[in-house]
Amino acid sequence: MMPINTPQVILGHNQFFGVDHLSARRGSDRAAYFADIRNIITVIRAAQDIGGGGLMLSTHPRAIEICDALRRDVKLRNHIRMFPLLPSAQKYVTKANEVGMVRAVTGTLYESSMRDRIRLGTDVVRFAVRRDPVDMVRALMSLELRMFRRLDMPVVFLHDAISDLLLGLSVPRVFEVYASTLRKRFGARVGVATKNLPLLIERFSQWGLELPVVLTHVNKIGFHINPSQHAHEACLLRHELDVMAMGTLASGFLNPKEAADHVRQFPSVKMVVVGASTPEHFRDSFAHYLSHASFPSSAADN
């Protein structure tokens, strides 16, 4: 019989930013509702009170406001675990289309405070002068992660828009610098998001790199899963992995029970990130996982 897994449930962020892959109108309605930061904090508190494992948060411009609110709440600040997803791909793609990647990165620097400019300037200046992708990674990490200061970050994930491109182009150096920077500067474990788990495992094995914590889609209809569901699930079963599953509901196509029944087949799935617009919604999703597992500690604890 297939072992039954009990992953922890992490609150996702899409609903806070009006992202809905099936309905633009529903996404717009949610964006309007969560324009009030108090509604966001209400959902986060409810998830924590039920026993949620933390919060995944993209480095979206509104994430700054959310992090500020969390720091003001003593209970949340001291107990919540943050799982940043960086960079905010949409933000940089939009800027890069307008002014180019160098000016997109340096422009973000000049929007920050003078204190941040002094602290972050070296990385950004190196990138601006040398145009080296490695310098860009360090600069983006420093720029993006500053909003999470004084919050617990056990794992930081690299966005799949970046990681899958680097995997396809076979660029191990950027992953090496990303990993070393996370460990040394932030004391966090290395996380990588991907829509192609078999390729990630293949590349990291070829490069001799330690497998990261993986953020990837896990659902029974193959939503955002490449190159095939069979290859993907074979990796989940055959390899020793720490996986945070996303897209388990296939953007609302599946109900929480059938999504949980599928995900719990895979012992490598240690956490599941689930979006929720109300405390009731999160309770419904959470109940089907009966979570008792704990996530791997941060790099600082190892």
N, C-alpha and C positions, 0 to 999 in steps of 0.2 A: 504494500500500500504506500502511496506517495505521502511523505511526511507533511504534516500540517504546520505551517509557519505562522508566527504571530508578530508581524512587524508593527512598529510604532507608527502613529499617524502624525504627520507634520502639516500644519496649516499652510496652504499655498497663497499666492499673491495675485493671480490674474484678475480675480473679481474686484480687487481694490483699484486696479488701473483700467477697468472697463474692457478687459480682454475676454472675448467669447468667440471661439472658433466656429460656432454653429449659427449664432444670431447676433448681427450687428446691433439690432435694436435692444436686445437684452443686455449686451455689453454697455450700450449707451445709458440704459436705465441704471445699471450698477455703478457706472462712473459717477452719475449724478448723486446717487445715494451715498456713495463713499467719498464724495467731495467734502463731507463733514468728517473730520478726523475722529470725532467721538464715536461714530458708527464703526470705524475700523477697529478702534481700541476695544469696543464692546465685544466684537467677534473674537479678537485675540485673547481677551480675558476669559471668555467662555471656553475657548479651546484649551487654554492652560488649566482652568478649573476642572475640566473633564479628564484631564490627564494627557493632553496633547504633548508631543515631543519637541515642539518648537515652531518656528516660523521660517519659511523660505521667503526671501525677499530679493527681487531683482534690484539692481542699482538704477532704477527708474528715478526721474527727478523728484517724484512725490515720496520716494522712500526716505528722503532726508527728513521730511516732516514726520513720518511714522517713527523713525529712529529717535527723533527728538522727543516725541510723546512717550515712547517706551522708557527713555532715560528719566523722564519726570515722574514716572510711576515706579515707586521703590520696589514693590513686589515683582513687577514684570522685569525691571532692570536687573534684579538680583537672581532671577530664576529662569528667564526665558533663554533658549538657545537659538541663535540666529544662523541661518544657512544662506549666505549671500550667493547670488547668481550674477556673474559679471562677465563682460561689461553689459550695459544696457544697449543691446545691439541696435535697436531702432533709433535711439538717440544719436549714435555715432554714424550710422548709415545716412541718416538725414543730413547731418552736418557735413559729412564727407562728400556727399553729392553736391553740396552747395559751395564748400570752400576747400575741399581736399582733406586727406586724413591728418597731415601734419598740423594744419590750422585747426582742425576739429579737436585734436588733443590739446594743443596749446591754448586754444580758446577756452576750453573747460578750465584750464589752470587759472586764466585771468578772471574767470567768474568767481573764483574762490577768494578767501580772505588772504591778507598779506602774510599772516602766520603760516597758512597752508602753502602759499607760494614759496616761502623760504624753505620749508621742510621738503617740499616736493620738487623744487626747481631743478635739482641736479639731473634727475631721471628724465624730465621733460626736455631740458636743454640738450642732453645727449641725443635724444631721439630726433630733435629738430635739426641738429647738426649732422648726425651720421646716418639718419634714416634707417637705422638697424631695427628689424622687427623685435629683437630681444629688448632693446631699450624701450620700444613702444609698449611691450608687455609690462615691464616694470613701471613705466609711467602710468599706464591705465590702471594697474593694480593700486598704486598709491593714490591716484585721483579718486577711484571708485570706492575704495574701502574706508576712506577717512570718515564716511558718514556712520560707520558701525563702531566707532571708538567707544570704549567702556561698556560694550555689550559682548557677551560670550559668543565666539564664533568657532565651534569645534571643527567645521568643514566649510571650505569655500569652493564653489563650483565655477568652472570655466564654461561659458555659454556654448551650446552646441553649434551655433552659427560660426563660432571661431574654431572650436576644437575639431569639428568634422572637416572643415577646410584644411586645417593643419594636418589631420590624419590623411586626407586625400593627397595632399602635396608631399607627404612624408617629411615633416619638419620636426625632428625630435628636439632640437636645441631649444625651441620656444617652450616646450613642455618641461624640459629640464630647468630652465630659468624660472618658469612659473612655479614649479614645485619647490625649488630652493628658496625663492622669495617668500612663499607662503610660510614655510617652516621657520625661517630665520627671522623674518620681520613680524609675523603675525601669530606664530605658534599654532597654526591651524593645519589640519589634515588636507591633503590634496584631493580635490573633487573635480571630476570632468563630466560634463553632460554630453551625450551623444545620441544620435538616432541610428547609429550603426555599431552596435556592441561587438559583433564579430571582428570588424575591422580594427576597433580600438584594441582588443585583446591581441590580435595578430601583430599590429604595429608595436605595441609596448613590449611584446615578447621579442620581436626582432631587434628592438633598440636596447634591450636589457634594462628597461625601466620597471620599477615597482608599479603594479597595478594601482590606480587611484580608487577612491570611492566613486562609484559610477552613478550618475543620474540618467535614467533612460526610461523609455516608455515600456510598460508591461500591461497588456490587455489582450483579451481573447479574440479580437477582430483584426489585429495587425495595424491599428491606428498609429501612424508615424513610426513604424518599425521597419528597418532595413537590414540586410538585403531581402530577408524572408522571415516569417514568423518561426518557421522550423529551425533555422540557423540561430536565430536570436534566443529561443528557448533552450536550445541545446547548450549554449554558452552559460545560461543561467543555472543549468543543472550540473554541468561538467566542471566548471571552474570555481575556485575558491574566491568569491567576490563579496564585497560590501556594496550593496546596491540600494539606492533610494529610487523607488518606482514612481514615475509620473504618468499622467495620461491614462490612469487605470479605468476611468469612467468613459474614456474615448470621447471627451468633451461633451458628456451628457447622453451619449448614445446608449450606454449601459447603466443599469441601476446599481446602487452601492453593494447589494448582496452578491450579485453575479460577478461584479468586479473583484470583490474581496475573495470570493471562492476561488477565482482564477489565480490571483496574486499569491495566495497562501500556499500554493503548491511548490513555491520556489524558496528553499531555505536561504539562498543568497540575498533575497530581498529583506533587508533589515528595517527599512522605513518606507513609508508611502506618503507622498505629498498630495493633499486633497484640498481643492478650493472649496470655500463655503461662504455664502452671503449672509447667513444668519446662524446664531447659536444652535438652533434646531437642526439646521442642515448639517452642521458639523457633528452633532450628537448622532444623527442617523448614520453618517459615514463611518464615524469612529466605532460605533457599536459592533459593526460587522467584522472588525479586525481583532477585537478582544486583546488589545496590545498589552504585553508585559515585557517586551524586549527592550534592551538598552542599546543605544547607538555607540559605535566606537569612539573612544576619547579623542581629544584634540592632540595635535603633535606635541604640544607642550607637556601633556600628561604621559607620553610614551617614553 
